[in-house]
Amino acid sequence: MPINLPETSQKRIVVIGAGFAGLTFLNKVKKLDYQLVLLDRNNYHQFQPLFYQVAMAGLEPSSISFPVRKAYQGCDNVFIRVAEVERIDPGEKKIYTNMGYVNYDILILAHGATTNFFGNKELEERTYGLKSVSESLSLRNAILLDYERALTERDYETRQGLIDIVIVGGGPTGVELAGALAEMKSYILPKDYRELNNQEVDIYLVQSGDHLLQGMSEKSSKTARNFLEKMGVHVLTGVRVTGYDGAYVSMNNGAKIRADKVIWAAGICGNETPGLKEESVGRGRRLIVDRYHRVEGHEDIYAVGDIAYMDEEKFPHGHPQVAQVAIQQAANLARNFKKKKARPFSYKDKGSMATIGRNKAVVDLTSFSFTGFMAWIVWLFVHLFALIGVKNKLFVFINWLWNYFTYDQSLRIILRAKETK
Ligand SMILES: Cc1cc2nc3c(=O)[nH]c(=O)nc-3n(C[C@H](O)[C@H](O)[C@H](O)COP(=O)(O)OP(=O)(O)OC[C@H]3O[C@@H](n4cnc5c(N)ncnc54)[C@H](O)[C@@H]3O)c2cc1C
């Protein structure tokens, strides 16, 4: 059955994904003479860079999510359908979803990326990912519940398992998580869980490469490691996690770490796009596109953001999967719909950054790097301005101010959805 949508003489552009790429594209073409249909499995946009703060009880999920219907109130040619895309039929120009199918004239794929477990089912089933608001909440609950359980546990080994955490992957997500956990250990545990000895809480950050924050400067990488080690994080580099049986993390050097919680932040791959030709799908399940964002081997299908893989001289292995790339690609594609002469995409790298904790961050700009308090302020403001919604910006800012001055996070509540019978 087709999904109910108004019939019109306008051409229909369907956008899959309400992330940075999908929304940037829609915002820039919404005044053009097209019927615009947005499909997403959620009715909200998620600001992924702050997932880790939701997981650490520093922010509420609603502060980093934005309801997409609100963004298009008053746009009569924009139609939103909350649906899980299951398959595309490029021959018939149809998108099949769990709610029915949708016909398209032009299709924009902006459905992003997911956690890559590199085919290891054991890790996929037993570790925590951080690719959605619900995963962040589930990690928050697990951390808080395990502290609660640790209070009642008499056996030392079992208690250690409950309070120790292993983070796999030393990219920005792993580093930011490790820093936030170390702050929780120093500032929150002694107040909330006085009976637990916070010196016994071990946080491990395991990175298979020989340094943290690969892709950033050597200065930033070394500074991040120094910051983390001073905060008490055990940073293990050049070691690969090979398995996790639910109690012990195994590594390729034969070592094992006891931990009931393992967070997997070691890689991403494109979300699946069944129905497209095999030749369109490249490394990391990203869709191969030309410099005009057209998916290889397909008419009228474009891909932007994390899902797209484009070769550019300066980026021979594809662009980094970050928000700025998604925004710039979507803006260029929208521009090409508006102008007669299409412009090939070229990424303007504005730099990269990561925060480790209060007053501690690293920033690489194109010509120089800086670290410490100034870098932290820059990190805060860049993230604050990138958030969608004035209310969200305000709430996040107030939360950050509160946390900064009180050394506290006020959101340590274990909320569990009631299962229906
Ligand atoms: C924990 C974390 C931290 C990050 N930190 C940073 C950072 O500090 N700086 C930075 O620049 N970048 C960061 N990133 C990366 C950045 O968030 C992504 O590059 C960016 O979100 C990509 O935007 P996108 O629009 O391509 O995809 P997304 O934002 O992932 O949006 C994809 C959308 O598609 C929807 N979707 C997917 N599959 C389907 C389907 N089958 N059916 C229906 N809907 C579907 C999803 O619900 C989602 O709304 C981080 C990412 C993570 C996970």
The ligand as a Gaussian input file, in Angstrom:
#p B3LYP/6-31G(d) Opt

LIG

0 1
 C       28.615000       9.914000      19.790000
 C       28.919000      10.782000      18.590000
 C       29.669000      11.943000      18.736000
 C       29.933000      12.753000      17.631000
 N       30.649000      13.903000      17.828000
 C       30.857000      14.727000      16.781000
 C       31.510000      15.990000      16.962000
 O       31.924000      16.342000      18.079000
 N       31.669000      16.801000      15.877000
 C       31.205000      16.441000      14.631000
 O       31.332000      17.214000      13.679000
 N       30.594000      15.259000      14.434000
 C       30.398000      14.405000      15.470000
 N       29.759000      13.213000      15.270000
 C       29.376000      12.835000      13.904000
 C       28.143000      13.579000      13.445000
 O       27.130000      13.496000      14.417000
 C       27.700000      12.967000      12.115000
 O       28.735000      13.149000      11.181000
 C       26.424000      13.605000      11.597000
 O       25.360000      13.402000      12.496000
 C       26.073000      13.041000      10.224000
 O       24.870000      13.607000       9.788000
 P       23.934000      12.828000       8.767000
 O       22.810000      13.766000       8.486000
 O       24.726000      12.303000       7.647000
 O       23.407000      11.558000       9.551000
 P       22.638000      11.436000      10.980000
 O       22.785000      12.675000      11.770000
 O       23.136000      10.160000      11.526000
 O       21.121000      11.306000      10.533000
 C       20.632000      10.165000       9.915000
 C       19.124000      10.109000      10.132000
 O       18.616000       9.037000       9.354000
 C       17.652000       8.306000      10.102000
 N       17.635000       6.932000       9.588000
 C       18.684000       6.081000       9.486000
 N       18.304000       4.923000       8.934000
 C       16.968000       5.024000       8.689000
 C       16.000000       4.159000       8.137000
 N       16.300000       2.940000       7.695000
 N       14.740000       4.588000       8.057000
 C       14.387000       5.829000       8.485000
 N       15.269000       6.701000       9.004000
 C       16.542000       6.307000       9.109000
 C       18.136000       8.424000      11.537000
 O       17.048000       8.270000      12.436000
 C       18.715000       9.829000      11.562000
 O       17.762000      10.788000      11.961000
 C       29.465000      12.384000      16.352000
 C       28.723000      11.213000      16.214000
 C       28.450000      10.423000      17.307000
 C       27.627000       9.171000      17.139000

